[in-house]
């Protein structure tokens, strides 16, 4: 078995990897790291989850550590990533080995106040991980220069092409020194990606560990025929309640938000993830999902392409993807690093023909099971057997980020009766108004009448200004 030390990586880096439990390289790493360390341009194709980040990141760290010092606002290495999540995770993954070699890594992404990035760039940054739009913003403001960039890496280049980023990427690459080292990694290398290669790379060494179809070889694929939308909706709730990490895919941002709300209404801690969410919300969702605190993510294709989280055991296509590449990239969120995982596509009656064509084009063999023969498709034994689906608790959860509401406690007397008749004539009493805890604050602890300024707790006023509701505790008594 080849070790990282045998690939030419120094002891501080191999020790940092060992502390993370990483002892031996993946195939793409074993193949490409020596060439990258030698300063060659590298073109790498590997399936999602195959270890591409370390393949380009570790050689960048080693080469920069031996080549001098960086200046404020002038990084010596640039890593471009298509999504905020992928950029952030790349920084997190490279932080420890970079620190071991005395280098600083910084990520700059959209959705974060640009002044924060400007302040961070005021100190020397060795490796900059950026989304194209935010990098261009900082350049336009004169806060960032690529004139000192020695090594440039493009991660998920095929996704950049799919998202229409390549014109912006070309513009950014043109700002780096012409003879710098270029490392390009992607799940696929075709079409517009090849144009990028021809324009910016110098006699690249190509390493391809497997065709893209192999990205799903360690997975089991299933097509669940669910009939109509009502049947599908019930199946989704059961799948969300299963044990383990689950990612559900929807085609639209609105669909993501709506599905997450449905899941939370029945007690499933699901978080939405899409491009319109703030960076803080996206970070909380990813971190919570990674730690296991959040068991279900509901996401769009673009947002989820940046997710690199281990032990995702199930991917659910609530909405089947539009084309076969999207299927493969969605599926790649599970079975990462050679682990196993399951992918299930929920198929409405009118989608059967479309999905069958999609699966064939993706090169996937899927097992089909028909839930429409069951009176209640969601409770079908085969669904539970294959996925671990189970009935949710039914206890509603508040919107993400909001604390759970505590059960209200009626503020009654020992004999169980309630009393509140008074108005509020001053002081800080009369908080009254629709109080969920049983009424406004009144001058006497019994809340029986006028408040002349005390801070006792009233027991039932439903009036916003503490006045005149003589229903004797009405609202709070019923709660």
Buried (B, 14 or more C-beta within 10 A) or exposed (E): EEEBEEBBBBEBBBBBBEEEEBEEBBBBBBBBBBBBBEEBBBBBBBBBBBBBBBBBBBBBBBBBBEEEEBBBBBBBBBBBBBBBBBBBBBBBBBBBBBBBBEBBBBBBBBBBEBEEBBEBBEEBBBBBBBBBBBBBBBBEEEBBBBEBBBBBBBBBBBBBBBBEBBEBBBEBBEBBEEEBBBBBBBBBBEEBBEEBBEEBBEEBBBBBBBEBEBBBEBBBBBBBBBBEEEBBBBBBBBBBBBEBBBBBBBBEBEBBBBBBBBBBBBBBBBBBBBBBBEBEBBBBBBEBBBEEEBBBBBBBBBBBBBBBBEEBBBBBBBBBBEEBBBBBBBBBBBBBEEBEBBBBBBBBEEBEEEBBEBBEEBBBEBEBBBBBEBEEBBBBEBBBEBBBBBEBEEEEBEEBEEEEEEEEEBBBEEEEEBBBBBBBBEBEBBBBBEBEBBBBBBBBEBBBBBBEEBEBBBBBBBBBEBBEBEBEBBBBBEB
